[in-house]
Amino acid sequence: MLSVDFSILNVALPEVGAGVGLGVQGLPWITSAYALPAAGFTLVFGRLADLFGRRRLFFAGMVLLVGASLLGGFAVNPEMLLTARALQGFATAMTIPATLSLITTMFAEGPLRERVLGLNGALLSGGFTVGALVGGTLVGLLSWRAAFFANVPVAVAILVATPVLIGESKAPGRTRLDLPGAVTVSGGLLAVVYAVIERSVPAAVVGVLLLGAFWMIELRSPAPLAPVHILRRPTVKWGNYGGFMIFAMEPAMIFLMTLYLQEVLDLSPLATGLIFGIPGLASVAAGVIAGRVIGRLGGRRVLAAGLAVQGLATVPLIFLGADRAAIVVLVPALFIGFFGHVGAIVAFTVTATSGLPDEQQGLATGLASMTQQVALTVGIPVMGAVAASQSGELAGIHLALGVIVAVTLLSVAVVWFGLRPRDRGGEEIAATPVGVSPATSERAVPL
């Protein structure tokens, strides 16, 4: 549902801005007002889910989403609209890590969890694609307000079903929240994301200092928000690195190709949605397939392969010209790239949450969700700036696509070597779940 909402609102941005009197210069803040809390508070809410109840936080996030969507749908000025978007960002920060940690604690690590996370990846892809396909039609037939109101009946149905279908889940014992860690990491992430959006050097400096303070606090805290030994685990560290590149590079490519289709080829938004939507629907199958393949090949291989396919499928796009015949090359390239992208998403989620006990799954999924949200927020502005460095629009798009290919393929090598098995006295320490010795482990954690 959140994926559909994100996609529909992207299509409806001009109509939304015009509806509340927000000028062209203010349109980016419709996205940024959502992205800042979604990226800045996901890690904290993921840990809160562990400590105070995953279902409880999920439920609270859905209630907040209903209120925020109603506020956005009834907005009559920019202040109401941007407040609604910020509240939707907080709701996302609450629900996404709670959702993933409910899944990873409900299904034991192994083939079944991988298949369920594969289904999650397929739904994520399907939701984005459906939003792209129906967003323009929905907003055109009804109004931009439908982009907000569409959430409400679905969210209410989820709220009704949740107490019946999902049991409460939280870490055993009573652990206090690391408040200094929560403040510094949230403030640091907010400052860094704001610095990228607004290209602000002072904000970047503040963000780096706060994140440095967070690291020092975690080293000394008796009950750290994010224990350093977890952050240093290869599956957590390199899995999240891979996830960052997945979600930074592919959406940036989609943004650039949207500009190409509408500004260079002069296609309508509806035609653009169809060009992205048809390959997107087909790639939903990649989520289901990846969940099964990971059980056979391991997360390391599938993550590296998915990233490689995502990057290599972008190569032909660098050479597209200003003739509409380019669509013959574009659609197959998108199909292949989306397939690799969705497979890589599943492998990233499996890898970044593997080998950790249930009481730390909220933290692990919070880290993974934070990685996703930060990457989605910074990838497009950075690649947009690369494209803007050239005098010609098509030349700028080609340059930015070339950078995306180079960064993605370099990341394949980083992930492959970062997640390699590490021997210590003959033991694959990176492949063994926490609390399970290599001698007794029946199944190695996907690398």
Secondary structure, 3 states (H helix, E strand, C coil): CHHHHHHHHHHHHHHHHHHHCCCHHHCHHHHHHHHHHHHHCHHHHHHHHHHHCHHHHHHHHHHHHHHHHHHHHCCCCHHHHHHHHHHHHHHHHHHHHHHHHHHHHHCCCCHHHHHHHHHHHHHHHHHHHHHHHHHHHHHHHCCCCHHHHCHHHHHHHHHHHHHHHCCCCCCCCCCCCCHHHHHHHHHHHHHHHHHHHHCCHHHHHHHHHHHHHHHHHHHHCCCCCCCHHHHCCHHHHHHHHHHHHHHHHHHHHHHHHHHHHHHHCCCCHHHHHHHHHHHHHHHHHHHHHHHHHHHHHCHHHHHHHHHHHHHHCCHHHHHCCCCHHHHHHHHHHHHHHHHHHHHHHHHHHHHHCCCCCHHHHHHHHHHHHHHHHHHHHHHHHHHHHHHHCCCCHHHHHHHHHHHHHHHHHHHHHHHHHHCCCCEECCEEHHHCCCCCCCCCCCCCCCC
